[in-house]
């Protein structure tokens, strides 16, 4: 069994290592806003030497068919992430508080707009 | 995966197997068996390599496309193949391998690409046959991969499958146009189908009895169907499509089996498949040599862009230290 300890979204630990083909350009995570009114969502990653080329590459790679009206590129190494473990105690405080959900409460029959 | 008595490892493995069985997606930083990771790296890398090597046989016809419309379509398609390669390299990299390392393995023959791209594109009709048959076979293979247990691979496949349907339809339309053209054009379309049909069937891989890794990949929900199941599905789809084109498939044994509800087809020449896999196909050397040349000739661009980024300083990614040094 092994888990990757690299970048926040997984890639990155091995990128930049030298092979016969030389070092990779830095890795960027790409976020696309599909249309105005929606939030940017993660689309994937790419390599680029700087932010300007990362944006241009992201346009060519992720919006060839009008999939977006706005792009963010973020250096993968700049993302901090929680542990991937689903049993992570980090999220435990949320698990035992069902009273935070409206379905926890019983309401008499016939009561409306509640 | 090595046999171990370590309770933490055993527990982690049990969690992994439960997650896979429950159709929960495995994400990059999750613990996973080493063999699962290795299988995915090999499969995704081979898939990525196939996409970028696959640009070559079609790019061969860009300068000779018969109309501006066809040329624009072909350029867009070849660009898509590059994009598909990049989505897949990105997915492979989430498993802890580097891009340069993957390309190096392709260039030195340590990782493979689909053997279909070792066949030549002799006429313009081959562009149509590739779109219809090769991309059609790829779609048949890839649609189930959209539900692969590994999240980044499944997400890349969703994107790819959406784009592949344009590839297949433009190929079918191209062949349909030729098939309704002059006798010469029609003969050209038939010849292309004759040459691409059998290699397309080989794209699904060896028969189930001869595919040692299938069972484990199915258990891990990487594959959803066996090679033979997908091959049969593809044949069943293609036979009526060929009829609509007014072209024949080069297999005298093709016949509909009423009892099974499937098209029976003749024996595949697996000796040819293995020979191409060994590097003895018509274009193996040419494809790899062209890939290496493209990579080497692009070196100055990569270096110049990195030098420019370093000179401007500080705007690179967080991993840019080695570039800035």
Interface residues (C-beta under 8 A of the other chain):
Chain A: X1 X2 X3 X4 X5 X6 X9 X10 X11 X12 X13 X14 X15 X16 X17 X18 X19 X20 X21 X22 X23 X24 X25 X26 X27 X28 X44 X45 X46 X47 X48 X49 X50 X51 X52 X53 X54 X60 X61 X64 X65 X75 X76 X77 X78 X81 X83 X84 X85
Chain B: X1 X9 X12 X13 X16 X27 X28 X29 X30 X31 X32 X33 X34 X37 X76 X79 X80 X83 X86 X87 X90 X93 X94 X95 X96 X97 X98 X99 X100 X101 X103 X104 X107 X108 X152 X155 X156 X159 X163 X295 X299 X302 X305 X306 X308 X309 X312 X315 X316 X317 X318 X319 X320 X322 X323
